[in-house]
Amino acid sequence: MAWVDANVADAKTAAYAKAYLNYLFTDAAQELEAQYGYRPFKTDILAKHAARLPPLALFPISAIAKDWEDAREQFFGTNGILDVISAPPGAAAGT
């Protein structure tokens, strides 16, 4: 877990972070994640929850934007999609 070592200064905190990350990849954690609607990466656990987690139809970023920077701006820029859908009803985004 080189990322933890490089980004967490306190050794005790780093040990907890590593333990948590290691747990996330266990069958028990994957099962729990699936029960809460998160898509497990383990295919056997995903198959058990197929009724709640149907297959996803993935598409390339080029289907909705020119590139990743354009997508970021469309979704998260000022008055982007996130601003519009999270604005209170009847309110104009960005005001």
N, C-alpha and C positions, 0 to 999 in steps of 0.2 A: 504494500500500500504506500507506494512512493509519494503519491499526492498528499496523503495525510502527513507524512514526514516533512514534506516541503512546505506545507501550509499551516500546520498547527504547531505553535512554538512550545506549548506546555506539554511535557511528556505524559503526564497523567491524563490530560484531555485527549491527547493523541491515542493513547491506549483505549480509552472509551470509544473514540471515533472508529478505530479499527475493529473493535469488538462489535459495534453496531453494524458496520458495513459487512463484516463477515456473517452476521446473523441474517441480514437481508437476503442472502443467497441460499439460505437453508430451506428445506421443504416446508418446515413449520411457518416460516415467515412468508414464503410464497403463497401458501394456503390462506393465511390470514389476509394478505394483500388482496387476493382474489375475492375473498368474502366481503371486502369493503369496496369492491368495484374496480380495483387496480388490476391491470393486465400482467399476470405473472409471465416470466420468460421461460419457465419450465413447461414444456409442451404437455406433459402428463397432467399437471395441475391445471393448466389452461383448458385442457379437454374436459376435465371434471366440471368446469364452470362455463361450458360453451353456450348454454342457454342464456346466461347473463352477459357473456363476453363473446359475442359473435365475431367472426373474422372481420378484419379491417380492410377496406379497399384503399391502399396507399397510392399516392400520386406524387410526381416530381414537383419541386417548387416552381418550375417553369410553367406549370399549369395555372398558377394564380399570380405570379409575379415574374419580373425580368430576372431577378437573382435574389439572394438572401438579404442583401441590403435593402432592396426595394420592398421585399416582404416585411422586413422589420419596420420600415417607415409606414407602410400601409396599415399594419396591425397596431403598432405601438407608438407611432409618431403623434404629434399634436393633432387632435381631431381625427385620429385613426379609428379603426374598427373597435378597438377596446374602449376608447373614450365614448364612442357612440352607443355601444351596447350597455355600458355601465352607468350612463347618465340617468338621473331620475326621470320618470315619465314626464313628458312635456317640456323638459329642459333642453336647451341647446348645448351640445358638447363644447367645452372650452370657454364657457362664459361664467 
